């Protein structure tokens, strides 16, 4: 696998665009389009929230029933969730308009929305946005970036990643973009994410690769414990790499999974580090757990603890918060056997061991915590399983962003 | 039942005191004592956290094994959690010192600690604090208040409640105090709480009354989702009211449960409204749920949602956050049938109905939210069950308090 600079247009045959459609705000791009010149098979994972936005219902039906698509249209500003029958009608009109502009069927258009819940979208604005996007589509590097910028909401940076790998003499590429900053929590991909690849692969294997990888990537990030109504991750494969079709979990399938994992993990970490108001990415590595599932539960409990997150913001080596979050996770363990350390830029410091505070220098711990990327390591000394979760610190700005989000 | 002004000294035979023992901070009372001149039976509920503080282990053993006690000693500043064998030795020394000062056995002394995790208590400071407290014990109204002030940490107000009821010609009194502000979350009483009564009752019924009532009171409040290592709620009954002993779940038992519920609910609501940095108490009432358990899960999900809490701080009528929190609670329901309203000071406004935003005035909604006590009502239209949870808003000050709690 080779990491490359790129986004959703990196694989062959994919074009993208972003534009300003004045959906809710001015002076910011707020609509994006993704298009494949050849038909794609498509895999997807969606929010576990009982309340599902109209576009989630539309997309999930297509992924389940035909599993094929050629385009995606996304708007920000309004989520088209809690919008009843009218919201679903708008969603269909959006797909129809895109189909007309692109010369494809409306059932080949996937729709994504993110923003305020409960407000209705203006169909005319959407339609003129779609027409503008169709006219701007390009397979350039820049077009991918413009699309990734157009799907941002409270994100402070756009999020892209890409990688390639070889199957025989064919180069296969995987590219992706995502948005997500608040309403980020394990239990679905918790964001909008679009992954493209020119791989030729069986549809059920494409879905399997995505569903499996999400468990270790997008489902292991947490910003605030709130699982959104709109979470959508879509993976398009158009086969243009020209490889012999993958139909079994063979070596080539594994190569694809590796590249997909790189793209997913990179996007997931970018989302966690860009949590609303966050000043740092906090990685939580749990080792020595009895099972992988328990390792995940423990890691997510620490990454999701408001008290731990606030302490991280203050560079406060308050390991009690970490011990406490491990303790209420629901996993049983012996506190006297747990080791807790901090790590950043290759330096690490043990702060808790043998049931008591380790003999360490507070100033040194504070220095290690004072970085843009910090790792908390908890060794449970119960078994061999491990897992990583990603989160961020909790800051004044998180509150500011969310105290009056709608104005 | 009659609500009275009072605290832990309201029932006959109980005395209390608070003092400054310089445990960790200066210029604040940081130790409290509670004493009954007659032996008590005692009931308790404790943290569900796997990591249990030394005093929790000590108290839980006494409650389980003998179920009798006469005194409680509490310190703030240091939690005596994550302190290993040394922490347990300190806990025992504390009980022994109190026993000596009060002329009782050390197994009759319950111990409570709250504060920073992982630091060791200074035994000499504790001992001199205990001697001072024993000398100050009083059954006055003022002494109860002093004790309730001495157990505060980041609390901004002390928390007391009391009620009386009649059994024949005997008046029975229930009084209580509690502390708790951060690290508050359902799944145990999430705080330190001390309830006293002069009721004469069978020990197993005393425990049953407490265990049952906690489910609807202390376990229904949430500040930040972090369940502490030290949560302890103790209920002392010394029998001095002189009533015929309650040995069955009869009318008199029910009267006691009613008074206990009043005291518990009052303390629980005071704790939720005094959440770290909070500006308001947020009550979440879920009605029309299929089962009581589902109603509780839904109510707690909304009360615990960071995004809902931040919106409450901004008086922002962002019902999408509420709908979303209901949706990820884990309970299945039909979003199109849910009604959501806000209520304060007798005025209410419906903001979501029939799957879409209700036709309401934003300014009016903001006005209703701009109060010290606000209620969110969600009618699920699925059945007859209902539940109430209590929380608070999420503010800049929560982050400030917790970003550098230890300094």
Interface residues (C-beta under 8 A of the other chain):
Chain A: X48 X49 X50 X51 X52 X79 X81 X82 X83 X84 X85 X86 X87 X116 X117 X118 X119 X182 X183 X185 X187 X224 X225 X226 X227 X228 X229 X304 X305 X306 X307 X310 X311 X313 X314 X316 X318 X319 X320 X321 X323 X324 X325 X326 X327 X328 X329 X331 X332 X333 X335 X336 X352 X354 X355 X356 X357 X394 X395 X396 X398 X399 X400 X401 X402 X403 X404 X405 X406 X407
Chain B: X48 X49 X50 X51 X52 X79 X81 X82 X83 X84 X85 X86 X87 X116 X117 X118 X119 X182 X183 X185 X187 X224 X225 X226 X227 X228 X229 X304 X305 X306 X307 X310 X311 X313 X314 X316 X318 X319 X320 X321 X323 X324 X325 X326 X327 X328 X329 X331 X332 X333 X335 X336 X352 X354 X355 X356 X357 X394 X395 X396 X398 X399 X400 X401 X402 X403 X404 X405 X406 X407
